[in-house]
Amino acid sequence: MTQEISELVKRSYSSNPKYTEIMAGFPEDYAQVKTLRDLFEINYKVVEAKDQIRQNLISKIQKNEVKYPEIIGFEEDVIPALDRAILACHDIMLVGQIGQAKTKIAQTIAKHLLSPMPIIKGSITNDSPMDLPQNEMISLLEDQDDDMTSPKFYIDSTSMDKIRNNKLDTKIEWLEGERRFKYVLATPDISVKDLVGQIDAVKITKKGVEMYQIESYSPGQLMQAKHGLFCIDELPVLDTRKQVALLSVLQEGRFTTGAYPVVFEPKTAFFATANPVDYTHSGKIIEPLYDRLKSHIHTHYPKSVEEEMLIIIQEAKISKSFVPVFILKALARIIQNARASQEINQDKGVSVRMGIHCLELLVSEAERTRALSHKMLAIPRPSDMFCIGQSTKFELAEMDDTITNREKILQEFIVQSVKETSLEYIKEMDEVLLEKIKQEFTGKTFQVSQKIVDKNSMQLSYENQLQSFETLQKIIGPIYDKVSIEQQEFEKKTITHNIKSGFLAISEKAQNELRAAVIEIILEGLCWIEPKILDKKEIGYVAA
């Protein structure tokens, strides 16, 4: 039996793979590969992380597939730079302000460009059995003493025990790239031991092992990212000593910890992120580390309203609802106008998360004021827009950065954004119709409120109020149709980007409240068109 095991291992290590790959190092029939014996029988070969990412990117390029799903607005600059860096097998520094998808880029690469790998079940250091050299593997399977002449960490002691105890029946699991992604936020309290691991006194005491045996080692973040993607966020925050600990990983792909005479090879793809202010500050990143991060890629905020809208709708976590495209458009414009404003400290930036969190609030506001009490679908309207202050995250530059001043500036952004959006729907309206609407409003008021619905038995519903405005009624239908077409076109764009867009489809349940939102956007536009048709007063909309 011992001879058979030895021959099986030697043949597997020395022979070409006997499987068809569907991704780099990922067999087509992986579901049948469940044990160490199965790996040996197909002559499995490990493909290291950077090679996996490179080979899988090449495959996607050749098949004209989407390379980085969920990454929007970087097609002309960031994505070509990523392609070059990955094809060159570079470690990467992503430089950009808050909320520019730096971490998401790293996560997306781990999720879509790292292949699933066979890992000894339960391993915290992503131990693949084939990490072991042939002689080490045979020693474990034959219960031979292992006298390491050149101390090196291949797999942790728990994984070695599983092979000793279970032999060829050792269970393996296929671990996806997403689960081999390790994210570390650089904070002042992170220690060198957190990164590279440490000799664990508790293990020494409990197991009675020698201090420099592999059983005494507790892995740090780098080894927990083995065969994966290690992303350290805000690298310049790490002090010099901790940055030095990363140098040999980037230079040689290996490191040691303290006086512990064992070499560790995390075999990981390395990503770091930095804010431009810290990145350009002398001494924030030590020169050798700065130099060893071979590709430095600068990110940016969405350049168009549509890109901002797509990102918001992709990332927002909202309950069952319907979101009108013109609400999304107005919200995206608030964010874009804030980024263009001299009133805002642009060094700090205005994160895309602001728009995401504001949409979540708008849906919740629609629930709070109407949907729950009337048992209807939550649909945000222009009258809900002023609720978003609690998710507004920017810093003022020109005036004192107080809550009052922030609220004032935010209100200006909201008014401007709703104005720009509402005018899109009425700017080409016939002047004769506009004049008729103005005449109809003479001596009359149209009341708008978050709590007023389109149709109900109450006198104050939008539908009941419209009975006094014949011309206004006539223009609602065509604009509603225009909104419906726009909604469908935007929904198609979300599908192109693999964005779940169920809350963009106009269902029968959504029609009445969407009509109410359309009425509000029309009334807003009539206040801004030149010559002005309506004025907005506390009592409601009246003739200008």
Number of C-alpha atoms within 10 A of each C-alpha: 7 10 9 9 17 18 13 16 21 17 14 21 17 10 13 12 18 14 15 13 13 14 18 24 24 22 21 12 11 19 9 10 20 18 20 23 19 18 22 24 15 16 21 24 18 16 16 19 27 24 19 24 27 20 21 21 25 17 17 14 13 9 9 9 11 15 19 21 16 18 19 16 20 16 11 8 13 17 19 12 17 20 16 13 18 22 16 14 17 20 19 22 25 28 23 21 23 19 17 21 23 26 17 13 20 25 23 20 21 24 20 19 27 33 29 24 27 27 25 28 19 13 17 17 24 25 26 24 23 22 15 16 11 15 13 18 21 20 15 19 20 17 13 11 9 10 9 9 6 9 15 14 18 22 22 20 16 15 23 21 13 16 22 18 14 14 20 16 14 20 20 23 19 18 17 18 24 19 16 26 25 22 18 18 15 20 14 10 8 14 16 21 17 16 20 24 20 18 21 14 14 10 16 17 12 9 11 11 14 12 16 15 16 20 19 23 22 17 21 18 20 27 27 24 25 25 29 33 31 27 27 22 22 19 24 25 17 23 19 14 11 20 20 15 18 20 20 14 21 21 14 9 16 15 20 19 19 13 8 15 14 17 15 22 18 26 20 26 29 25 23 25 26 24 20 17 14 16 20 13 10 9 12 19 21 17 10 13 18 17 14 18 19 16 21 19 18 19 20 17 21 20 11 12 18 17 15 25 24 23 24 23 22 19 18 16 13 17 13 13 22 24 25 23 19 22 25 22 20 25 30 29 25 24 26 22 19 22 18 12 14 12 16 22 17 17 13 17 19 26 19 22 21 21 29 23 20 23 27 20 22 26 24 21 22 22 22 14 16 20 21 13 10 13 9 17 23 27 28 30 26 24 18 21 22 15 13 22 15 12 16 18 15 21 19 18 15 10 11 11 14 11 10 10 13 21 16 11 16 20 17 14 21 22 17 16 21 24 19 17 21 27 19 13 20 20 14 8 11 9 11 9 14 21 14 15 21 20 16 18 19 12 8 14 17 18 18 21 16 17 16 16 22 20 16 13 8 11 10 18 19 22 20 15 14 16 11 15 18 12 18 21 15 11 17 16 14 12 18 20 11 12 19 17 12 15 18 14 12 19 20 15 14 18 11 11 17 13 18 13 17 13 18 20 17 16 12 7 13 20 16 17 22 25 22 25 25 23 26 20 25 21 23 25 24 28 21 19 17 9 12 15 22 23 15 18 10 7 10 14 21 21 20 15
